[in-house]
Amino acid sequence: MRQLCLLLFIFCIKISAQTEVKGFVIPVERQQTFKANIILLDENNEIETFGFSDKTGSFSVFTDKLGTFKLQIKAFNFNSKEIDVKITSQNQIINLGTIEIDKLKETEIKEVVITRANPIRIQKDTVEFKVQNFSTGAELNVEELLKKLPGITVESDGKIKFGNKEVERVMVENDDLFERGYQTLTQNMPTKPLDKVQVLRKYSRNKLLKGIENSESVAINLTLKEDAKSKWFGNTLLASTSYKENMHQAKLNLMNFSKRKKIYTLLNYNNLGLDEMKGVDYLINPSSDKDVENVGSNLRTLSIINLHSKNAQFEDKRTNFNNDKLASLNYIFNFPKDWKLKFVTVFNQTENRNFINSYTKFNYSNVNFTNIESKTWKQSRQNIVGKFELLKEYKNASLMFYNKLSQLNEDNNNNFIFNGKTNLQNGENKLFANENRLVFTQKIDSSRACVAVAKYLQQNRSYFFTDENEVFQFITENPNAQKIEQSINSKMQFGGVKFSYLKSWSEDRTFELQMGDEFRKDFLHSDIALYNSAGQNITFDNSGFINNNDFLQNNLFSQIKYINKRNKWNYGFTVLNQFISSESNFENKNGFYISPSFSLGYQNKKTGNFNLSAARKFSSTGITDVFTNYIYQGNRNFKQNNIGIQQLPEYNISFSYNLGDVLSEYLQLNVFYFKNEEFISNNMIVNPNYTFNQSILVKNNTNLSANMELRKYLKFLKSRFSFLNSFFQSNYQNSVNSGELIKTQFSNFKTGFEMKSGWTKKINYEAGYEWVFNNINSEINQRKYTDEKGFVNLYYSFNPLFRFESYFEFFKYGNTSQKILQFLDFKVNYQLKDYKMNLFLMGNNLLNSNEIQRFSIINISESLYTQKLLPRHLVFGINKNF
């Protein structure tokens, strides 16, 4: 931690030692201009640094170099201007004063528009990347292109971030085909038809609210080349290993995008271990939007038990033994008279197998034992989702109706060996959901708008599974109990309405008032039965294992939000008022709750931007917190959540600081502190044969997290360097065998770096290394261990048509016998340009690492997991564009 503080201190000293070049750029005619690009070039005419003027024309750029420089000022529709700048010492402030620029003549404008080819263009809240300047032509999909754009990162699950903000939408020609499930688009759409990638900051999903609502959302818009519009295009991909591995992939993308209609069809099959269903997962189980066009939160599908485990904290691409099929049709039609129809349907069928061996040692008081397990998980799922949206636009109003139907059928067939004894588990899980939403927006004038939304959601979910083991022999003391059958049924109905009034005095000062009502009704039933080895029913006292619970809750609320920016300062506050009425079986509770929050920020190009925020709110218990008897969750675990109706207060405070520009040099620091005044913990009743988990209420749980990123372009290496750090600490309490509460502190400190080449040569690279220091400290157990991982990726282009890529990863996990685990992959790509075809050869896990070991620890036990990995295989494939 001291090294981190020292590095941060040195970086800040270096920033303070920089020379500032500032000025004020205005047009000769004095009318307001577009944001200007400010570029500082060194003696070799290479970019030293760059920046942008604000809406008033003020700009400043910084450098720690000495010498003679050239300052370029460029603005759309204006003549560019160059000014010589001489820097003789550090800590200077060079004020260039007012700089006037001339507007282009009409004939000159046409010429500039035709010949202009800036790779990055920033105008107001839009950052625009010219695709041809970043694409090598070897990218198989949009996601691979986005990874090459500065400021954009793509996480392992396909989620996209610009800076530290998650991208909420990826659109094509300003139409949204997939909403937050955009991975289906980005991981499959070819890049050749693309002209530009636009990052839209302060994005408003409802165009009538643009400039009125205070939005911090980020979206991406993909624009097409003119010759790709209104034409059918796409690609097909076929890939296969040898007959020995028998692994394949087949994919067909077919699309047509015009101003009036957009059609996207996808067919996909693979058993190569590729997880390409992330977008489907969002459609089936979306997170709740918190914007003015939505009402209701925490409406995800009820999940009482989980009969499948995908992996033990490791990447899917190494452990995903799969067999997946996907078919999707997405259609948007813009009618001539302001009507828009949007239709999405998805069918997918997946099969996943996972293989884990575990060694778990319990050590608490007089409870000392070890369990050895071998688990083979197999799950088959079938999802059907249909989504329909109809939008009618008026002069200053819009009406939108939305309906989504989804159905899930899941089968599980698991084979466990527990301390040498076989345990077979078979089960099914079915879900049906129907969601309807109606949204009306009225734009009163340029600064005011009203939004009304109504929503109805219905979900029915059922589980039925059998488990063949002897766990109930110990519970009932009946040696004939061999087979368990359990059925669980859960239902949920939600209805909500909300009215919002939005007022904007300026871009920097907004007000929002919301009023609404949310009603939710849940039902949960569970039953259990025992059988002997001959299938005959065994009578026993099952009263402690049957649940019949109803839960009703009504939330009448109002909320005000106010945000104001003055000069370089900004502040805001939110006050949420709730009258919550809850009923569970024969228990009733009513209460009025106030949840305030505030934020304070300061923006300065030289010293950096900071933001401080704090909030107090209440979280409500639900149906999964009030069932009074045990539910068997499989794998010798039982769960009881008899917390009752509660409103749990929590507090949080956060601080963020950033300096520089996300596209170049950048320093970012975030700190978040969270405290539960009351929180749901557990009392574990453990013995060698089973575990009972009982939920309990405990006081004062705290979490502290922080992360820092320092990004800088190292000119002498011509590489971008990122120094990455994060810290997490949790203080919590639980109990074992109904004993006294055990206080535990867990901490995790992560530090590392990443480097990426910044040149346009035949060979490029990416490299990084990461150390993770884990520490658990409780009244009964203390342990420290360190995990390490690193990677080196090399990219070599023999010529524009022939490209080689290699990927090397290595892992070292603490407290395991596996010292170092290494992976080597490669990919060779050759373009047959005349045939619009790519041939590729991939080698995965060439070192044939067959298993991975991970260590984990809680305050009463420690576990060692060994997981089977996908074996070495070569894949040959053809990707044909048309």
Summary of the structure (lengths in Angstrom):
residues: 882
radius of gyration: 29.6
end to end distance: 54.3
largest distance: 95.2
contacts: 2818
relative contact order: 0.08
helix: 8%
strand: 63%
